[in-house]
Amino acid sequence: MGQDAFDMATPQHFTSLTGALCSLFGEGTRVESAGRISGGDINEAYGLTLTGGECIFMKSNAKEKLSFFTAEAAGLHAIARTKTIGTPHVLGVGTDEGRGGFSFLLLEFIRGKSHNAGYWKDFAGQLSNLHRASTVGSVPNGKYGYGCDNYIGRRSQVNKGYDSWTGFFRDCRLEPQFRDAARYFDKEDLKRIVRFLDHIDEILVEPEYPSLLHGDLWAGNVITGNDGRAWLIDPAVYVGHAEADIAMTELFGGFPPAFYDAYQERIPLQPGYERRRDVYNLYHLVNHLNMFGRMYLSEVKRIVGRF
C-alpha cells in the first residue's frame, strides 16, 4: 500500500458552486431550494434541492476557510477507504465569488433513518474494524500522526510523524493546546503542567498496533446513515492509540453500555485505561478552553492536579 493510501486523496475542486453542480449533475443544474440545517458552530450547513430533484448537503464558510473542507474531505476519504464504516460520500469542495466569496463542501445527503436492530453492537464492531485496519503508508515519517495537518474543531491539529505514541501525544496534542492556553494559568499551574508533560510516558502506554482514529468521536459526530447503521461525520483523523477514540466517546455523555461491551469483546482495552482516559480527554478539554473560554478551566486543572 503506497504513501497515498489514506491521506493524500484530493477531492474534486471547483471554482464556483454552479460549476460544481453542472459538473456533478449535468449542464443546467441549479439550486431549486436551500434549507438551513442546524447543529454546527463553525460552518453554515444547508440541504440543497436541485433542479433535477436531487438532494445534497453543503457546508460553507468564508472563502479563506477552504482548508477546513479539504481536510474534512481527506478525513472522510481515509475512513471510507478502510471499508469498515459508513461516511457521507464526498462530492467536491470549492470556492465561489458570490456573497462576497465563500468556500464549500458538497456531500451526500443523509436522511437519518431509524436505527437498525443491534445498532450499538454493530457500531462497536464497525469501529473496532476501523481501528484494526492497516495504517501502512498513512504516516510518511513515522507510525503515529498523519500525512498532513488538519483541524480539531476550528483549531489546527498538528500531525507530525512520530514512532512513539506517547511522544506524539505529548508534542502534537497536549503541548500545543497548553501553549495556546497559557494565559489561563498562573505560575504554579504552569509548573504543574510542565511536570505533567515531562512524565507523560509514565501514564500513557504504547498501543499494540497503530489505529486510524476518527479523532473527534463524540455523539454528535455519529449519525444514522441511509442504511440505518452508524456513520461517522466531521472527522479529525490521525493514526494513534484506539483508546483515544474510546475515551472521547465518554467525554460528553457516552454511548450505551451495549456499545462498550461489544467493543471490548473485539478489542479489549489495555489495563489502566480508566486512568489514561482523562489524559486523552484533556486534549479536547484544553481545546475547548482555547475555543470557548474559562468554563473548561476547572476541569483541566483537576485532571492535571491528579497526575
N, C-alpha and C positions, 0 to 999 in steps of 0.2 A: 504494500500500500504506500503510495507516494506522499510527499510532503503536502500536496494539495488536498489530501483525503478529507479533512474535516473543515479547515478554517479558511481556505482561500477561494472558496466559491464566490464569484462576483455576481450579484443579482443583475438582471437586465436593468439598464439605466435609461431614463427618458428625460427629455428636456422640456416637456410640458405634460400636463395631465391629459389634455385632449389627444396628444400624440400617443401617449401610453394606451389610452382606451382604444384608439383606432388600430394600433399595432396588435393589441391583445384580442380584441373582439370584432374587428372588421371596420373598414372605412365607413365614416359617418357616425360612428358610435359616440353618443354624448351621455351626459348625466341627466336622467329624466327627473330624479328627485334625490335629495340628500337629507338624511336624518341624523342629528347629533346623537352620539352614544356616550353615556356617562361611564365613569369608572376609573379613569386615569387622572393624574395631577401633573403630568409632564407634557403630554401631547393632546391635541384635539383628535377626536375619533368620530367617524361617520360611517353609516351604512349607505352605500350608493346603489340606487336602482338605475340601470342603464336602459337605453332606448330599445335594446333587444330583449329586455326583461331580465337580464342577468342581475344578480345582487353581489356586490363585493364590499370589502371592508377597507377603509382608508384611514391611516393616521397622518396627521400633518403637523408641522411646526415651522418655525422661521427657516428661511432659506439656508441660513448658516448652520442649521442643525441636521443637515443631511446625514452626517456621520452617525447620528443616533440610529437611523434607519438602515444604513448599510451594515452596521454592527448587528442590529437585530436580525436582519435577513440572513447574515452569515451564521448567526447562532441557531436560527431555525433550521437552516440547511444542515448544520453539523448534527443536530438531533435527528432530523428526518433521515439522514444518511445511514444511521445505525439500524433503521427499520425495526425499532423496538417500541415506539410510542408515537401517537399522533401529534402532529403540529399543523397549523394552517399552512397551506401551500402559498409560497411567495410568488406574486405575480410580477413585481418590479418595484423599483424605487426611482425617485427623480426630483427635479425641481421645476417650478413654474413661476413665471414672472407676474402672474395675476395676483390681485390682492396685495400688491407691494412686494411680492415674491414669497414663495413658501416651498418647503420640501415635503415629500410624501412617501408613504409606503403603502403598497396595494397588496392585499391578502385575500385569500379565500374567505368567504363569509361563513361564520359558524352560527348555526341556527339554534343551538342549545337544546338538544333533545333531552328527554328524561334519562336518568341513569339506567343502564342495564342492570340486571340482577348480578350480584357479585362485583359491583363497580369498584369498591375499595380494595378488595382482594386482587382483582385484575390489575388495578393501577399499581399495586405493590409489585406484582410480577413484571409489569412493563418497565417500571422504574429500575428494578433490580437488573433487568436485561440491559437497560441503558448503561447502568453503572458497570456492567461486566463487558460491555462492547469494547472492541480493540481501540486503543488510542495511538497506535503506531503511526508516526508521521504527523500527529496533530500539534506537537510542540517542537519546532525546528531545533532548538538548542537546549533540550532537557526533557525530563519526563513530566514535569508539572508546570502549568502555565497555559499558554495558548499561542497561536501563530500571530496574533495581533491584539492590541489593547481594545477594550470595549467599554461598556458602561454598567454601573450598578445604580439604578435609578437615573438621576440626571448627572451623576458624577462619574468621572473617568475611572476605569478599573485597569490597573497595571497587570500585564500578563507575561512578564519576562520569564524565559525558560529557566527552570531550576531542576537539579537532580534530587534535591531534598524537599519533601513536602513541608516539613516544619520550617525550613529556611524560606521557602516560597511564601508560606502563610504569614510569617513574621515580616518579611521585607516588602511583599507586594500587596498584602491585605491590611494588616494591623498598623504598621508604621506609617504609611501614607495617610490613613484616616486620623491617627493620633496627631500627626504633624499638623494637619489642617485644622484640628480641633484644639490646638494648644491654648487658645485664648480662654477656653472654658476652665482651665485647670490652674491651681496655684502651684507654688514651687514644690511643696510636699507631694501633691498629686503627680507632678511630672517625674519626681524621683521614683515614686512607686511604679509608674508606667515604664520607666527605663528598666527597673529591676525585673518587672514582669516580662518584658520583651527579651531581656537578656537570658531568662530562664525558661523560655517557651518550649525548648526541646526537652525539658523535664516534665512537661504537661502533655503535649501532643505526641502522637506516635506516627510512625511511617505506615502507610497502608500496605496491605498485602499485594495490591496492584493498583495502578492509576486508573481513575474513572473519569469519563466525561460527565461533568456536572451541569445541571440547569443553571445553578449559581444564584438564583433568587426564588427559591422554591417555597413560597408561602401559598396559602389557599387561593388568593386572588389570581395567581398565575397558573392555576389548574382549572380547566373548564371541561364541560361535557361536549365532546366533539359531535360531528354529524353522524358518527356511527354509534353514539350512545356510550362511548368509553371515554376515559380520561385523556385529555390532550393538554399539551404544555404550550404556554404563550409567554411572551416577554422574557426571553432568556438572557442571562448574563454569563454565558458559557465559559468554562475553562476546564482544564484537567487537574484533578486533585483527589482528595480522600472522599469517598462516597458518604461518609458520616457527616460531612459538612452540609450536604444537601438535606440529610435526615434531620440534623439539628435545626436548620432553617424552617422545616415544616412545623416544628414545635414552638417557634418563637411567638407567633401571633395566633394562638388558639389551638393549633394542631389539627390532626386528622383523626377519624375514629380509630379505636383500638384494632379493628379488623385489618386496617392498613399496616400498622406496625407489626402485628403478629405475623401477617403473611410475608412482609418484607424480611423479617428476621428468620423465617423458615428458609428463605433463599440465600440471604446474606447476613449471617449472624454478626452483630456489632461486636467489635473488639472490646475486651474487658476495660472498664474505666470510662466508657463512652459518656456516662452521665456527668462525669467531672469535666470532660472536654467540651461537652455541648455548649456551655456558657462561653467558652473561649471562641468557638466558631461563631456564635451569635453576637459576640462583642463586635465583630466586624460590621455587622448590619446595624447594630445599635449606635456605634460611633458614626457610621454613615448617616443614619437618621439624625443624630445630633448635628452633624455638619449641614444637613439639608433643612431641618425643621426647627432646630434650636434646643433650648435648655430642658425641655420636658423629658429628654432621654438621659440627662446628665447623672441623675442619682443612680439609675440602674447601671450605667457604665462604671461609676465609682464603686458600686457594690461589688461588681464582678472583679474588677482589678484588685480591690481590697481582699477578696477571698484568696488570691494567689500570692 
